[in-house]
Every structure is written in C-alpha cells, then in structure tokens.
Amino acid sequence: MIFAMFHADIYHGEFMTTCSMRRIVPLAVLLGVAAMVSHGGCGANADQQAYDQMATLRTVEDFEAKVVQADRPVLVDFYATWCGPCKRLAPTIGSLAREYGDRVDFYRVDVEKADKLAKAMKIQGIPAVFIYANGSKQSGIVGADRRETYAKALDKAIEKMSQ
C-alpha cells in the first residue's frame, strides 16, 4: 500500500503530497510499534547484537584452549542457523552475555561448520548450552529454556570458580 502511494505521487510529478504523508506517517508509526512489541522492545536488538558478536569455536583445539583451560566460567551455545529454537534462544544468550560478560566467557558453535567439535562433544540436539567451570562441565541444557535457568547455572559456576 505504501508503494502504491509513492508511485501515484511520483507519477503525478510530485515526490510527496501532504495527503499521502498523512496516510504514511500513522502507518509507519503503527508498524514500528508492532515491530518493537513483537521483538521484545528496543533491548532485544542489543541482545541479538551481543549474541552475534560472541566469539565462535570451530575446532576441538579451540575448545580445549578457550573453554577447558579458561580461568573463569564459560558458556558455550551449540546451534545451527536453520534451527528455529536456536534463533529464539539467541537474544536470551545475548542478554546473559551483556549481563555476565565481565565474569563469564561466552562462545557459540555452529554445529554444521564445526561438525567435528559437535561430534566430539556428543551433541545430539540443539540448541545445547553447556556451562563450564574449572575445565569441567557444570551444567547442560538441551532445548530452549527460560532465561532464569541459564542465569542460575551461571551463578553456580561463578560461585564454584570463586571457591
């Protein structure tokens, strides 16, 4: 509908008329509000960006060096780009990375690009989120869960590292 209004205005030699602006602005505002509500508000974009900026692991050697030998807790998210639950979980993990990033390392593993690592870790379902402390797995959550579940597991790993 917006395309048709722009097209009609351009066809008549005017770029934008007042009449078409009155129709476009409320529609644009309505669409913007609907997009914010459906994506969880403005913070959701920052959470998705935090997830997208997380470092990736691709090899067993990467995993050994960055997870097993880490001197602080580590969260590793095993995912696939085509996985719907993985996509829904990504902003949650990003939110945790924003909150816990000063105390926990966050990594993600695309199981299709790092299939040898996924096989070595015996990943059978995704999303799979594992939390490590002192080089050993403290918890593993397969499937998408509530944010609180991951936060509690991170708190336990942080506490374990401080002992």
N, C-alpha and C positions, 0 to 999 in steps of 0.2 A: 504494500500500500504506500509506503514512503517513497519507493522507487517511482511509482506512478505519479505521485505529486511532484517530485523533482522533474520528471520527464515532461509533464504538462507545462510546468513553469518555464523550462528551458525552451520547449517548442514554441511558446508564445513570445520568446525573445527576452524574457525576464529570468534572472537567476533564481530569485526567491520572492514571492509575494507575501504580504502581511497575512493574507488569508491562509496560505499554506503553512506559514510559520506557526499560526495559532493551532493548527492541527498536529504539526510535528512535535513541537515542544512538549505538550502534555503526554503524547505517546512515548517520546524518548524518556521522559521522567518516569513514567509508569514502567517501561521496560527496564530501566536502570534499577528501580526499586525492586522489581521482581527478580532481577539477576542477583542483587545483593542478598535477598531473602533466601533464594534457592541455593546459594553458595555459602551461606552462613555469615554474611556480613563482610565488612572490609578486612577483618583479621584473617579470613580464610585464604585470601590471596597471599598474604605474608607467610602463612603456614605452608602453603603449597610451594612458594618460592624457597623457603627454608628446606623443604624436602628435596626439591630439585637441585639444590646446591650441596646436598650431602655427598661426601666422597663415595666412590664406588670401589668395591673389591672385585677383582676378576680372577685371581689365581689362589691356589692353596698357599703359596708363599706369601702373598699379600695378607691373607687371613692370619697366618702364623705371626707375621711381623706386626700387624696393626691391631689384632684382637687378642691373641694368646699372650703376647709379650707386653700388652698395654699396662701402664701403671695407674690406670683409672678404669671405672666401669665402661663397658662398650655395649651399645645396642646395634644389632645387625638385622636389617629388614631384607628378607628374600622375597622377591616379587617378579612379576612379568608385566610387560607393557600392555598386553591384551587382557589382563585379569581385572574384572570389574571390582571385586572386593579389595584388591590391591590399590586400585585408583581411589576408592573411597577411604581407605586407611591412610593414604599418603599425607593429607593435611593434618591428621592426628599425630603422625610421627613427626611431621614438621613442627607442629606446635610443641611437642615434647623437646625437640632439638632446640627450639628457641628458649624454652624454659630451663632445660638442664644442660645446655651446651657448654657451660663453664665448668661442669663437673663430670660429664659423660661424653664419650666419643660416639658419634653416630655414623654408621655406614649402611649402604644398601648394595644388594647383589641382584642383578638381573639374571635370573636362572637360565635364560636362553643364551645369553652372552657369556656366562660363566658356568657352563654346564658341568665342567669337571669339579669345580668348587661345590656346586649344588649336590652332585653325586657323593663327593667326599663327606659332606655334612649330612648326607642321608635325608635330603629334603624330599618329602613325599606329597606335600600340599602347600599351597600358597594362598594368601600371604602367610609367611612364617617369620616371627620376630623372636630372636634369641637375645638374651641379655647375659653378658659375661662379666665376671669379676675375678681377679687374681688368676686369669688364664683359663678358668673353667666356666661352663655354662651354669648359670644360676636359675634361669627360667626360660621356658619356650612356650610361645603362644602361637598356635596354628589356627588360621582363620582370623577375621577381623573381630576385635573386641572393643569394649568401652575404653576411653582414654584413662580412666581411673585404674584399670587393670594394669596397664603399662606403667603408669606413674608409681603405683605401689611396688611393682617389680624393680623399677629403677631405684626407688628409695631403699629397698632392701639391699640392692647391690652396692649402693653408695655406703650404706652402713657397714656392710661386710668389708669393704675396702678400707674403712677407717679403723677397723679393729686390729 
